[in-house]
Amino acid sequence: MLHDLDATLAAVLRDELTVQNVAVSFAAPDDQFPPSGVRLPAISFFLYDVREDKGLRSAQWELDKQSDGTFQRTPPSVRVTCSYLITAWPSPSAPDPSQDEHRLLGEALKVLLRHRTIPESYLRGELSGQQVPPPARVTAEGHLQSLGELWQAMGGKPKATLNYAVTISVNVSEPVAAGPAVTKTVTRITQGTSPAVTSQE
């Protein structure tokens, strides 16, 4: 499911980024970047935090009618926010690497700000067909306590970064058969002292 989110974000960048021949990587932006197989220039999405958004919890089950007339009840999905740290990595042959880095990051920012939700056409794998389109946002600050500590742990030099968050729906339970629907109520009245009998069909 998380790899499907990676593939979704890569599809957005590759389709809409105006700069040509830019790789999209999900490797850590450490002192070993880029990994083998990734040629610069590149945009790196580093997934550093995954947590449930408890404010979006729901107790509402979904009821789906099947072709045989029966119904299935599906428990509500769990909403999970995935936070990325985005960095740009210019080509080593660029005349001014710093300017090229900022240009790449700026172009990526424009693409990401364009979509308040991820369009259905880009959703991959388990994310395809979600009832709630995944909201996405460039955040003022992420869940990182300190960027300085992050770069120290990575062993690399500090870089300009974007904090980006996407909230996806995660199905954690299988649908439950609910049987046929109640379509009418029948009341039978019998003679004698017996009370009326009401049944549902």
Beta strands, then each sheet from edge to edge (+ up, - down):
strand 1: 23-25
strand 2: 42-52
strand 3: 62-65
strand 4: 70-74
strand 5: 78-89
strand 6: 136-139
strand 7: 162-170
strand 8: 176-180
strand 9: 185-188
strand 10: 197-200
sheet 1: 1+ 2+ 5- 7+ 6-
sheet 2: 3+ 4- 8+
sheet 3: 9+ 10-
end
